[in-house]
Protein backbone atom coordinates (compact mmCIF):
# COMPACT_ATOMS: atom_id res chain seq x y z
CA UNK A 1 0.00 0.00 0.00
CA UNK A 2 2.85 2.37 0.74
CA UNK A 3 6.27 3.13 -0.69
CA UNK A 4 9.32 4.47 1.17
CA UNK A 5 10.42 8.01 0.38
CA UNK A 6 13.66 8.75 -1.47
CA UNK A 7 16.89 10.20 -0.13
CA UNK A 8 16.22 13.50 -1.88
CA UNK A 9 13.15 14.08 0.32
CA UNK A 10 15.23 13.51 3.46
CA UNK A 11 17.96 15.87 2.30
CA UNK A 12 15.58 18.80 1.78
CA UNK A 13 13.04 17.75 4.39
CA UNK A 14 13.14 20.80 6.69
CA UNK A 15 12.87 23.17 3.73
CA UNK A 16 10.16 21.38 1.81
CA UNK A 17 7.95 19.85 4.51
CA UNK A 18 5.95 21.20 7.46
CA UNK A 19 4.32 19.24 10.26
CA UNK A 20 0.54 18.88 10.27
CA UNK A 21 0.72 19.94 13.93
CA UNK A 22 2.11 23.35 12.98
CA UNK A 23 -0.54 23.68 10.28
CA UNK A 24 -3.25 22.63 12.73
CA UNK A 25 -2.13 25.19 15.30
CA UNK A 26 -2.20 27.95 12.68
CA UNK A 27 -5.66 26.98 11.44
CA UNK A 28 -6.95 26.68 15.01
CA UNK A 29 -5.74 30.19 15.78
CA UNK A 30 -7.21 31.52 12.53
CA UNK A 31 -10.62 29.94 13.24
CA UNK A 32 -11.14 31.18 16.78
CA UNK A 33 -9.79 28.10 18.54
CA UNK A 34 -11.76 25.52 16.52
CA UNK A 35 -9.22 22.67 16.52
CA UNK A 36 -11.76 20.13 15.20
CA UNK A 37 -12.35 22.24 12.09
CA UNK A 38 -8.57 22.40 11.59
CA UNK A 39 -8.45 18.60 11.15
CA UNK A 40 -11.24 18.73 8.58
CA UNK A 41 -9.48 21.47 6.61
CA UNK A 42 -6.17 19.58 6.54
CA UNK A 43 -7.86 16.32 5.52
CA UNK A 44 -9.80 18.00 2.69
CA UNK A 45 -6.60 19.58 1.36
CA UNK A 46 -4.78 16.23 1.36
CA UNK A 47 -7.69 14.53 -0.41
CA UNK A 48 -7.69 17.40 -2.90
CA UNK A 49 -4.03 16.80 -3.80
CA UNK A 50 -1.79 18.40 -1.16
CA UNK A 51 1.11 15.91 -0.74
CA UNK A 52 1.43 14.32 2.70
CA UNK A 53 3.84 11.81 4.26
CA UNK A 54 4.07 9.86 7.51
CA UNK A 55 6.99 10.02 9.96
CA UNK A 56 8.12 7.92 12.93
CA UNK A 57 11.36 7.19 14.77
CA UNK A 58 13.10 3.85 14.61
CA UNK A 59 16.46 3.09 16.27
CA UNK A 60 16.99 6.80 16.87
CA UNK A 61 16.43 7.75 13.24
CA UNK A 62 13.42 9.28 11.55
CA UNK A 63 11.70 7.21 8.89
CA UNK A 64 9.29 8.53 6.27
CA UNK A 65 6.76 6.84 4.04
CA UNK A 66 3.77 7.86 1.96
CA UNK A 67 0.69 6.12 0.58
CA UNK A 68 1.25 4.87 -2.95
CA UNK A 69 -0.51 7.06 -5.56
CA UNK A 70 -3.16 4.44 -6.34
CA UNK A 71 -4.07 4.03 -2.66
CA UNK A 72 -3.56 7.60 -1.35
CA UNK A 73 -7.16 8.75 -1.85
CA UNK A 74 -8.63 5.74 -0.05
CA UNK A 75 -6.10 6.03 2.77
CA UNK A 76 -6.68 9.72 3.54
CA UNK A 77 -10.46 9.50 2.97
CA UNK A 78 -10.91 7.10 5.90
CA UNK A 79 -13.07 8.62 8.69
CA UNK A 80 -11.10 10.05 11.62
CA UNK A 81 -7.77 9.43 9.88
CA UNK A 82 -6.33 12.59 11.44
CA UNK A 83 -6.53 13.07 15.21
CA UNK A 84 -5.15 15.36 17.88
CA UNK A 85 -3.23 13.18 20.36
CA UNK A 86 -1.01 13.74 23.38
CA UNK A 87 2.56 14.15 22.13
CA UNK A 88 3.90 12.22 25.13
CA UNK A 89 1.23 9.51 25.16
CA UNK A 90 -0.66 9.21 21.86
CA UNK A 91 -3.27 6.92 23.42
CA UNK A 92 -4.83 10.05 24.96
CA UNK A 93 -6.90 11.88 22.35
CA UNK A 94 -7.83 15.54 22.54
CA UNK A 95 -11.48 14.84 21.75
CA UNK A 96 -11.69 12.96 25.07
CA UNK A 97 -9.71 15.57 27.06
CA UNK A 98 -10.51 18.89 25.35
CA UNK A 99 -9.75 21.04 28.40
CA UNK A 100 -6.35 19.57 29.28
CA UNK A 101 -3.36 21.85 28.54
CA UNK A 102 -1.28 18.98 27.18
CA UNK A 103 1.11 19.19 24.20
CA UNK A 104 -1.16 18.10 21.35
CA UNK A 105 0.00 16.82 17.97
CA UNK A 106 -1.86 16.08 14.74
CA UNK A 107 -1.17 12.47 13.82
CA UNK A 108 -2.57 9.83 11.51
CA UNK A 109 -4.40 6.93 13.15
CA UNK A 110 -4.02 3.42 11.74
CA UNK A 111 -6.33 0.64 12.87
CA UNK A 112 -5.09 -2.81 13.80
CA UNK A 113 -6.24 -4.35 10.54
CA UNK A 114 -4.28 -1.71 8.60
CA UNK A 115 -1.13 -2.33 10.64
CA UNK A 116 -1.43 -6.00 9.80
CA UNK A 117 -1.78 -5.21 6.09
CA UNK A 118 1.27 -2.91 6.31
CA UNK A 119 3.41 -5.22 8.45
CA UNK A 120 6.08 -5.20 5.71
CA UNK A 121 6.86 -1.58 6.69
CA UNK A 122 9.19 -2.10 9.63
CA UNK A 123 8.43 -0.12 12.77
CA UNK A 124 5.27 1.60 11.47
CA UNK A 125 3.34 2.74 14.59
CA UNK A 126 -0.41 3.17 15.01
CA UNK A 127 -0.06 6.96 15.29
CA UNK A 128 2.68 8.26 12.97
CA UNK A 129 3.25 11.98 12.59
CA UNK A 130 2.01 13.72 9.44
CA UNK A 131 3.92 16.21 7.31
CA UNK A 132 2.63 18.30 4.39
CA UNK A 133 4.51 19.73 1.43
CA UNK A 134 5.15 23.32 2.53
CA UNK A 135 4.69 25.05 -0.83
CA UNK A 136 1.47 23.16 -1.57
CA UNK A 137 0.16 23.81 1.94
CA UNK A 138 0.61 27.55 1.33
CA UNK A 139 -1.24 27.27 -2.00
CA UNK A 140 -4.12 25.52 -0.23
CA UNK A 141 -4.29 28.31 2.37
CA UNK A 142 -3.16 26.05 5.22
CA UNK A 143 -0.26 28.38 6.02
CA UNK A 144 0.51 32.05 5.38
CA UNK A 145 2.92 32.78 2.54
CA UNK A 146 5.27 34.33 5.13
CA UNK A 147 5.14 34.78 8.93
CA UNK A 148 5.02 38.55 8.51
CA UNK A 149 1.71 38.35 6.61
CA UNK A 150 -0.37 37.25 9.60
CA UNK A 151 -2.61 40.26 10.33
CA UNK A 152 -3.56 40.89 13.91
CA UNK A 153 -7.10 41.69 14.95
CA UNK A 154 -6.12 45.31 15.62
CA UNK A 155 -4.53 45.60 12.19
CA UNK A 156 -7.57 44.15 10.48
CA UNK A 157 -9.83 46.61 12.27
CA UNK A 158 -7.53 49.51 11.47
CA UNK A 159 -7.29 48.61 7.77
CA UNK A 160 -10.99 47.97 7.32
CA UNK A 161 -12.64 50.50 5.00
CA UNK A 162 -14.96 53.02 6.56
CA UNK A 163 -18.59 52.12 6.12
CA UNK A 164 -20.89 54.87 4.81
CA UNK A 165 -23.66 56.00 7.10
CA UNK A 166 -26.83 54.07 6.35
CA UNK A 167 -29.72 56.10 4.99
CA UNK A 168 -33.22 55.57 6.37
CA UNK A 169 -35.19 53.20 4.11
CA UNK A 170 -37.88 54.60 1.92
CA UNK A 171 -41.45 53.29 2.47
CA UNK A 172 -41.25 51.18 -0.71
CA UNK A 173 -37.89 49.69 0.27
CA UNK A 174 -39.15 49.05 3.81
CA UNK A 175 -42.19 47.16 2.47
CA UNK A 176 -40.00 45.09 0.16
CA UNK A 177 -37.61 44.16 2.98
CA UNK A 178 -40.53 43.05 5.19
CA UNK A 179 -41.93 40.92 2.37
CA UNK A 180 -38.57 39.25 1.86
CA UNK A 181 -38.19 38.64 5.60
CA UNK A 182 -41.58 36.90 5.70
CA UNK A 183 -40.55 34.65 2.81
CA UNK A 184 -37.33 33.72 4.62
CA UNK A 185 -39.27 32.80 7.76
CA UNK A 186 -41.66 30.61 5.73
CA UNK A 187 -38.80 28.84 4.01
CA UNK A 188 -37.10 28.13 7.33
CA UNK A 189 -40.35 26.84 8.81
CA UNK A 190 -40.76 24.42 5.89
CA UNK A 191 -37.21 23.18 6.35
CA UNK A 192 -37.88 22.39 10.02
CA UNK A 193 -40.70 20.00 9.12
CA UNK A 194 -38.89 16.85 8.08
CA UNK A 195 -40.76 13.79 7.02
CA UNK A 196 -39.44 10.76 8.81
CA UNK A 197 -39.68 7.48 6.94
CA UNK A 198 -39.51 3.98 8.39
CA UNK A 199 -36.39 3.21 10.43
CA UNK A 200 -35.03 0.40 8.25
CA UNK A 201 -31.65 0.03 9.90
CA UNK A 202 -32.43 0.06 13.62
CA UNK A 203 -32.14 -3.72 13.92
CA UNK A 204 -28.80 -3.93 12.09
CA UNK A 205 -27.46 -0.93 14.05
CA UNK A 206 -28.37 -2.48 17.41
CA UNK A 207 -26.65 -5.69 16.37
CA UNK A 208 -23.39 -3.69 16.27
CA UNK A 209 -23.79 -2.24 19.79
CA UNK A 210 -21.75 -5.04 21.51
CA UNK A 211 -18.88 -4.51 19.05
CA UNK A 212 -18.92 -0.74 19.67
CA UNK A 213 -18.85 -1.29 23.43
CA UNK A 214 -15.96 -3.73 23.08
CA UNK A 215 -13.89 -1.34 20.97
CA UNK A 216 -14.62 1.61 23.28
CA UNK A 217 -13.41 -0.31 26.32
CA UNK A 218 -10.44 -2.04 24.69
CA UNK A 219 -9.06 0.84 22.61
CA UNK A 220 -10.40 3.76 24.71
CA UNK A 221 -12.41 5.17 21.81
CA UNK A 222 -15.47 7.36 21.67
CA UNK A 223 -18.69 6.01 20.19
CA UNK A 224 -18.04 8.11 17.07
CA UNK A 225 -14.55 6.65 16.62
CA UNK A 226 -15.68 3.06 17.19
CA UNK A 227 -18.49 3.53 14.67
CA UNK A 228 -15.95 5.01 12.24
CA UNK A 229 -13.89 1.81 12.41
CA UNK A 230 -16.96 -0.30 11.68
CA UNK A 231 -17.87 2.03 8.80
CA UNK A 232 -14.41 1.60 7.29
CA UNK A 233 -14.80 -2.17 7.53
CA UNK A 234 -18.14 -1.93 5.69
CA UNK A 235 -20.18 -3.39 8.55
CA UNK A 236 -22.78 -0.61 8.80
CA UNK A 237 -25.80 -1.09 6.56
CA UNK A 238 -27.69 1.76 4.95
CA UNK A 239 -27.57 4.40 2.27
CA UNK A 240 -25.34 7.43 2.05
CA UNK A 241 -21.59 7.73 2.47
CA UNK A 242 -19.54 6.08 5.26
CA UNK A 243 -19.53 9.29 7.33
CA UNK A 244 -23.34 9.55 7.39
CA UNK A 245 -23.71 5.89 8.38
CA UNK A 246 -21.08 6.33 11.07
CA UNK A 247 -22.87 9.35 12.57
CA UNK A 248 -26.23 7.52 12.47
CA UNK A 249 -24.88 4.49 14.31
CA UNK A 250 -22.96 6.55 16.89
CA UNK A 251 -26.00 8.73 17.62
CA UNK A 252 -28.27 5.71 18.07
CA UNK A 253 -25.71 4.08 20.38
CA UNK A 254 -25.39 7.19 22.57
CA UNK A 255 -29.15 7.65 22.78
CA UNK A 256 -29.86 4.03 23.71
CA UNK A 257 -26.73 2.88 25.54
CA UNK A 258 -25.02 5.98 26.83
CA UNK A 259 -21.38 5.62 27.86
CA UNK A 260 -20.24 2.08 28.71
CA UNK A 261 -18.96 1.47 32.23
CA UNK A 262 -15.28 0.61 32.48
CA UNK A 263 -14.57 -2.71 34.20
Residue pairs with C-beta under 8 A, 6 or more apart in sequence:
1 67
1 68
1 71
1 75
1 117
1 118
2 54
2 65
2 66
2 67
2 68
2 71
2 118
2 121
3 65
3 66
3 68
4 63
4 64
4 65
4 121
5 53
5 64
5 65
5 66
9 16
9 17
9 53
9 64
10 64
13 64
13 131
15 134
16 133
16 134
16 135
17 53
17 131
17 132
17 133
17 134
18 131
18 132
18 133
18 134
18 137
18 143
19 105
19 106
19 129
19 130
19 131
19 132
20 42
20 52
20 82
20 106
20 107
20 129
20 130
20 131
20 132
21 104
21 105
21 106
21 129
22 143
23 38
23 42
23 106
23 132
23 137
23 142
23 143
24 35
24 38
24 39
24 42
24 84
24 106
25 38
26 142
26 143
26 144
27 37
27 38
27 41
27 42
27 142
28 34
28 35
28 38
31 37
31 38
35 84
35 94
35 104
36 95
38 106
39 82
39 83
39 84
39 106
41 142
42 82
42 106
42 130
42 132
42 142
43 76
43 81
43 82
45 132
45 137
45 140
45 142
46 52
46 76
46 132
47 73
47 76
47 77
48 140
49 136
50 132
50 133
50 136
50 137
50 139
50 140
50 142
51 66
51 132
51 133
51 136
52 66
52 76
52 130
52 131
52 132
52 133
53 64
53 65
53 66
53 130
53 131
54 64
54 65
54 66
54 108
54 124
54 128
54 129
54 130
54 131
55 62
55 63
55 64
55 128
55 129
55 130
55 131
56 62
56 63
56 123
56 124
56 125
56 128
56 129
57 63
58 122
58 123
63 123
64 131
65 121
65 124
66 72
67 75
67 76
75 81
78 228
78 232
79 228
79 231
79 232
79 242
79 243
79 246
80 109
80 224
80 225
80 228
81 108
81 109
82 106
82 107
82 108
82 109
82 130
83 93
83 94
83 95
83 106
83 107
83 108
83 109
83 127
84 93
84 94
84 95
84 104
84 105
84 106
85 91
85 92
85 93
85 94
85 104
85 105
85 107
85 109
85 127
86 92
86 93
86 94
86 97
86 102
86 103
86 104
86 105
87 102
87 103
87 104
87 105
88 102
88 103
90 105
90 107
90 126
90 127
91 220
92 102
93 220
93 222
93 225
94 100
94 102
94 104
95 222
95 225
96 220
96 222
105 129
106 130
107 127
107 128
107 129
107 130
108 127
108 128
108 129
108 130
109 126
109 127
110 118
110 124
110 125
110 126
110 127
110 128
111 126
111 229
111 232
112 126
113 233
115 124
115 126
118 124
132 142
134 143
137 143
138 144
138 145
144 150
151 159
169 177
200 238
201 237
201 238
201 248
202 252
204 236
204 237
204 238
205 236
205 237
205 248
205 249
205 252
205 253
206 252
206 256
208 227
208 230
208 235
208 236
208 249
209 253
209 256
209 257
211 226
211 230
211 235
212 223
212 226
212 227
212 230
212 249
212 250
212 253
212 257
213 257
213 260
215 221
215 226
215 229
216 222
216 223
216 226
216 260
217 260
217 262
217 263
219 226
221 229
222 250
223 250
223 253
223 254
223 259
224 246
224 247
224 250
226 250
227 236
227 246
227 247
227 249
227 250
227 253
228 246
230 236
230 246
230 249
231 242
231 243
231 245
231 246
231 249
232 242
236 242
236 245
236 246
236 248
236 249
237 245
238 244
238 245
238 248
